[in-house]
Structures are given as C-alpha cells and as structure tokens.
Amino acid sequence: MSESSYPLCPICKKEILVPFSSTQFELGSKTFGCWFCLWCGFYLTTRDNRAINPEQDIETGFNIQLGRKIREMKKII
C-alpha cells in the first residue's frame, strides 16, 4: 500500500491543500486543477490551457466563505 501526503498551505501553515478536480469559477471556464486550504480558504488553480503559460494560467486567491464553512463543520464533528 502506498502512502500519499498533501502539501501544507503556504499561507496559514495550519492545514493541508486538498485537491479538487474540475470545478467551475465565476468566469465560467473549466478548471483543470484546483488545490484548496481547509483552514484559510486559499486556493491555487489552473485555467483552460492547463498551465502552458503559468503567468496567465495559474490563479491564486481566497474563498473565505468556503473556508469558514469548513471550520464550522469541523466544530460539529
């Protein structure tokens, strides 16, 4: 059995970045890769041309609402 590990969030360093596959964002373009922090909501994603031109294709940002929702759900468990 092989073990896998996920990268630590480079922003908050409290949680890992988890992978999300094809998702939709505000612009309506298809996303080929998305990593999301379960604590602070930081995300790293690539757009339609699959990071051929990293300066234009890679996007980072924060989804504060989703991060907050996940933290609230963790308290319930």
Helices and strands as residue ranges (DSSP letters): E 17-20, E 33-37, E 42-46, H 54-57, E 58-62, H 64-76
